[in-house]
Amino acid sequence: MDNNVIKAALLGLGTVGTGVYKVFQLQAPDMKNKLNADVRIKKILVRNLEKAAKKVADPSVLTNNWQEIIDDPDISIIIEVMGGLKPAGDYIRQALEKGKYVVTANKDLIAEEGDELIALAEENKTDILFEAAVAGGIPVIGPLKHSLAANYINEIVGIVNGTTNFILTKMTQEHMDFTQALKIATDLGYAEADPTADIEGLDAGRKVAILASLAFNSKVTFADVYTEGITQLTPKDIESADEFGYVIKLIGLARWTAEGVEARVHPMLIPKSHPLSTVSDSYNALFIHGDAVGDVMFYGRGAGEMPTASAIMGDVFDIARAIACGGRKTARRATFRKLPVKGIQDSVNRYFLRLSVENKPGAMATIASVLGNNSVSIQQVVQKEAHSDQAEIVVVTDLVRESHLNDALMTFRGMSVIKSAPAMIRVYGKLSEN
């Protein structure tokens, strides 16, 4: 093969695949200067040849036959943007077994099988890169593997789902309820017709699994990640958080503690003084804390046609440089540790509680007694409003193990003085505060 012309195949020509094709065209004039080689798309795998023909300059590159790609010795890079576990996973495994390089944006597959795929790449002296699988156009996988490799990473915290961040921004800034904000997100194309993966925290959970595995060098799968969405949040929660000096965000958190790894996604109260509190609309942001570097922040568009294509093409260029120099870029397994993953009940946080209670003497004392009996200390407490028969009480706790808080909540649910199930949201604190 002529090292100055590198052939690639693109699997999929949907939104992201179209973006990748566009970036190929835009970068063509400068590729030789950047890479000392040209990278050209030889084949594009699609389902509907007629529909896809309208998107490309040369329809002869289109095929619906996978074997035409996998059996072609001239194709050295496979770019997978189909998504899902099947057939994408089978195609990627076959490509790695043939010694081809793989670039993928498939967070579902990497979260579930990434460790095995990296091992397969290493075995076949090739590589699989997946920068676009976590935060779209934001470069975070590369820095974790390279620039920050000389650190012991002990925490990654951030906003890794643009749909939910857009919804929460509307709820916060325009005082909408969840249903109204979701409708706007859907109308604008930020939310899918079925938004479950976003609003229930599943999309973010897959990204946290990938980040935790790389950061802590220990295998974390999606099944290990505690996930909780934003569907239960109300304007009252947001208003109360604001009065206490917080903003509510759906947060992905990966933390290395003495008891094991914490990997979770759920709403959190973020202090208004923290930079994450100002990340609005569909933007993503990640804070990474390393023992040597301290805190670093990554911010930008977490999804979309061109931002995701940017990350994919960055990986393609990385591979092309290695090929152009006559070398091989070979994967190295990052998960050489076996750390336990803690259950959410063993995590330690501060908590925001909003309770509707009977408006009568002794109600506040009863709440304080239940919390105290379950080893929950109160940091702040406010009686927000009272009507003829009910009062609303907001409590922010000190640090407490979640299992102890859950015992208190269970007691509350059986008490006649509590008029409705308490609202509970965790409060973010820096690693040193926990």
Disulfide bonds with the S-S distance in Angstrom:
none
